[in-house]
Amino acid sequence: MEYLIGIEFLVVEGSWSEMDFGVILVLLLMVSVIFLMRGRVVGEKTAQLMLRIEGCQVVDVRTLGEFEEHALEGTIHLPLNQLKESAEAVLMDKAAPILVFCQSGMRSGIGAKVLRQRGYKDVANLGSIQRAAKVLGRR
């Protein structure tokens, strides 16, 4: 047995077995999918600069239950499952900067992508609610 990054691998005559290679491949694929779905998270300084631009809006794409449990003051609640249908009624200016956040940063990445596909020009994934609270100076 050999260990690599805390994961036990069976080594047969100095090489990984096919099963070990398959496990690693699946893990790498899962990590890649998570990063692709999440999208790139905007840096804190960039987010703070975007907030200074007149008309900048911060969108919370979490569920209603999550929003009711802990809402950040001054943010707009548009659940991800309603974003396609509701965005244009709430976010009128497609040129205004928009920062999107959720619980962990994954749904906000998807939400930012949806908004870009709907014609919004300056959309960034702010990431998790904890990060959004820090950038917004709220708890």
C-alpha positions, 0 to 999 in steps of 0.5 A, spaced: 500 500 500 502 507 498 499 513 500 498 519 496 495 525 499 491 521 504 488 516 500 490 509 500 492 506 493 494 499 491 500 498 488 501 492 483 508 492 481 510 499 482 504 501 478 496 503 480 491 498 479 485 500 474 481 501 480 485 506 483 486 510 476 478 510 475 477 512 482 482 518 481 479 520 475 472 520 478 474 524 483 478 529 478 472 529 474 467 531 480 472 537 482 472 539 475 464 539 475 464 543 481 469 548 479 465 549 472 458 550 475 461 555 481 464 559 476 470 564 477 468 568 484 470 575 483 475 578 488 473 582 494 477 588 492 473 588 485 467 587 488 467 593 493 469 597 486 463 594 483 459 596 489 461 603 488 458 604 481 451 607 481 446 602 480 450 596 482 445 591 485 446 585 489 442 578 488 441 573 493 439 566 489 438 562 495 431 559 496 426 563 500 427 559 506 434 560 506 433 568 505 428 568 511 433 565 515 438 570 514 437 575 509 443 581 508 440 588 508 439 591 501 440 585 497 435 583 492 432 576 493 431 572 486 431 564 487 435 561 482 429 556 480 425 563 478 431 567 476 430 566 468 422 568 469 423 574 474 430 577 472 427 582 467 422 584 471 426 586 477 433 587 474 431 593 469 438 595 467 442 590 463 448 594 463 448 595 471 453 591 475 450 585 478 453 581 484 450 574 485 451 570 491 448 564 495 449 559 500 456 556 498 457 560 491 455 554 487 448 556 485 451 564 484 455 561 479 450 558 475 445 564 477 451 569 474 451 565 468 444 565 467 444 572 467 449 573 462 445 569 457 439 573 458 443 579 456 446 582 463 453 585 461 456 586 468 455 580 472 460 577 477 459 571 482 460 574 489 460 567 492 458 565 499 453 569 503 459 569 508 463 572 503 458 577 501 456 579 508 464 581 509 464 585 502 458 588 504 460 590 511 454 586 514 453 580 518 
